[in-house]
Amino acid sequence: MSELPVLRVDGTRIVSGTEPVRLRGFGLGGWMNMENFITGYAGSESQQRRALRRAMGEEAYEAFFERFLHDFFTDSDAAFLQSLGVNSLRVPFSYRHFEDDTEPLVLRNEGFRLLDQVVEACARHGIYTILDLHAVPGAQNQHWHSDNPTQWAGFWAQEQFQHRVIALWEHIAEHYRCNPWVAGYNPVNEPADVEGSTIGPFYRRLEAAIRRVDPDHILFLDGNRYSTQFDQLGDPLPNTVYTAHDYALPGFVDGGPYPGVSRGQFVDRDVVERTFLQRTEYMRQTGTPIWVGEFGPVYTGDPDRDAERSQLLGDQLDIYDRYDASWALWTYKDIGLQGVVIADPQRDYLRLIAPVQEKKARLGVDSWGSTDAGVRSILDPIEKLFADEFPDFQPYPWGARRWIHGHVRHVMLAEAMVDDYARVFAGVAPAEAAELAGDFAFERCVARRPLADLLRDSLRN
């Protein structure tokens, strides 16, 4: 292992020794940082875990998550990624695998055991890993994927939370500092510092602390406002890649045709390229590498619409090739919305939670996986009230309409639905719980062949 050089930044390129490396692969969403649309629950991960523990009992709960965390990514998954031709995997994780809020700064070994599992499996198949802290104490952004049930991001106002993250990264950097198959550290996913005054100084403190422990690994730093805004970060730090997230409007669950109109905007390939150039302007101005840390459409099950989304993805991949950009497609495995590998709907897990999925879709509970069509009668009068009474109200980060939807659909209704998911597991014995979690093993899943073929063809070029 020591014969392979640690990746580093050389101008606009990532290099291994003197050889340029474009990191192209996936994000491993839904594993060490669970997300509702990826595995089917409602609300935030912590809400789901508390509800499952109540419904299943401690022994079945432990059996479920031990099997889930073991089976979700193994050598079989790494071999499949290798067969597609990818060379990297972004690995999101929650701080909760490393410490508990009741014992802050007390390190738990479970997190390293799990991360080592995926880092080593990927290394055996020639795949780099980027370690991504996706959920931090206090929540770094306003949404469910930072395990945030409230739409308030407390991380930026609390020095204690920032100190805990810096201390955690010191431990992680110490653990992986000599490992060349770790491409680098992605310290905070999709930060959303409302004032914009804390993120720059925090990144510099974090960089200095990590460099004291590990001077060699690349830092992958997300821009503010969900990795779309970089003007608050100052001059680039050494050996650092700045990462843009590049979701295109026609690829969202409520997206329109491609080319065509989505959310009132006409989008074709030229618009997709202009948006990418806007989001990566900081990298091109500062002469640093471009890495698109997240992008990718969701799929609807309608062949015609999904063909348009495949066209959108193909256009994005061509654009990234043109600008020599590295990328990580979101996401590798889920229950059917985005993954190239999906849980088999004929197996027990998805059959068990099918009524919950139907209700979530009907009520528009998930932010990423559902629309508001079934709850317009609730939202119309609220939206009108705000338009009439508070016409200038534009809360961070995306304005009043999405703020309203966040509170009504993704906080209030989501929290009310948490126990719907948990109840279907009531009375499940430990052995059965483990078998249900085992439905996420690669051998029990199915590949989304059109997506796999598109990626293979793109990566051959």
Buried (B, 14 or more C-beta within 10 A) or exposed (E): EEEEEBBBBEEBBBBBEEEEBBBBBBBBBBBBBBBBBBBBBBBBBBBBBBBBBEBBBEEBBBBBBBBBBBBBBBBBBBBBBBEBBBBBBBBBBBBBBBBEEEEBEEBEEEBBEBBEBBBBBBBEBEBBBBBBBBBBBBBBBBBBBBBBBBBEBBBBBEEEBBBBBBBBBBBBBEBBBEBBBBBBBBBBBBBBBBEBEBBBEBBEBBBEBBBEBBEBBBBBBBBBBBBBBBEBBEEBBEBBBBBBBBBBBBBBBBBBEBBBBBEEEEBEBEBBBEBBEEBBEBBEEBEBBBBBBBBBBBBBEEEEBBEBBBBBBBBBBBBBBEBEBBBBBBBBBBBBBBBBBBBBEEBBBBEBBEEBBEBBBEBBBBBBBBBBEBBEEBBEEBBEEBEEEEEEEEBBBBEBBBBBBBBBBBBEBBBEBBBBBBBBBEEBEBEBBBBBBBBBBBEBBBBBEBBBEBBEEBBEE
